């Protein structure tokens, strides 16, 4: 997959967000460290990822990641339902983050994602 700006998303807890901002690099959440790569989702995969792995959690953040800046560290691999997911083999530098915003839910509890995702 290529394009002028290929973006994927990483869900972060407040502590993970602060680590990324303070250290300017993110080495992964516990699941990432256990699996040996950082899990990302495309825009089309993000809601399902949030519902499957982050149900009931609040104060989450979404980091938009420019995959072009990560080069060969990104591998597209089959996962949930046969879909290809972007996985980052190595740390995620703050310089590859193009935006970071809090996750919001509407009055029904459904995810409310910013436009363009």
Secondary structure as the mmCIF struct_conf table of DSSP 4:
data_model
#
loop_
_struct_conf.conf_type_id
_struct_conf.id
_struct_conf.beg_label_comp_id
_struct_conf.beg_label_asym_id
_struct_conf.beg_label_seq_id
_struct_conf.end_label_comp_id
_struct_conf.end_label_asym_id
_struct_conf.end_label_seq_id
BEND BEND1 UNK A 4 UNK A 5
STRN STRN1 UNK A 7 UNK A 12
HELX_RH_AL_P HELX_RH_AL_P1 UNK A 14 UNK A 23
BEND BEND2 UNK A 24 UNK A 24
STRN STRN2 UNK A 25 UNK A 26
HELX_RH_AL_P HELX_RH_AL_P2 UNK A 30 UNK A 35
TURN_TY1_P TURN_TY1_P1 UNK A 36 UNK A 36
BEND BEND3 UNK A 37 UNK A 37
STRN STRN3 UNK A 38 UNK A 39
STRN STRN4 UNK A 41 UNK A 41
HELX_RH_AL_P HELX_RH_AL_P3 UNK A 43 UNK A 53
TURN_TY1_P TURN_TY1_P2 UNK A 55 UNK A 56
BEND BEND4 UNK A 59 UNK A 59
STRN STRN5 UNK A 61 UNK A 66
HELX_RH_3T_P HELX_RH_3T_P1 UNK A 67 UNK A 73
STRN STRN6 UNK A 74 UNK A 78
HELX_RH_3T_P HELX_RH_3T_P2 UNK A 80 UNK A 82
STRN STRN7 UNK A 84 UNK A 88
BEND BEND5 UNK A 89 UNK A 90
STRN STRN8 UNK A 92 UNK A 93
HELX_RH_3T_P HELX_RH_3T_P3 UNK A 94 UNK A 96
STRN STRN9 UNK A 97 UNK A 102
STRN STRN10 UNK A 104 UNK A 105
TURN_TY1_P TURN_TY1_P3 UNK A 107 UNK A 108
BEND BEND6 UNK A 109 UNK A 109
STRN STRN11 UNK A 111 UNK A 112
HELX_LH_PP_P HELX_LH_PP_P1 UNK A 113 UNK A 114
TURN_TY1_P TURN_TY1_P4 UNK A 115 UNK A 116
#
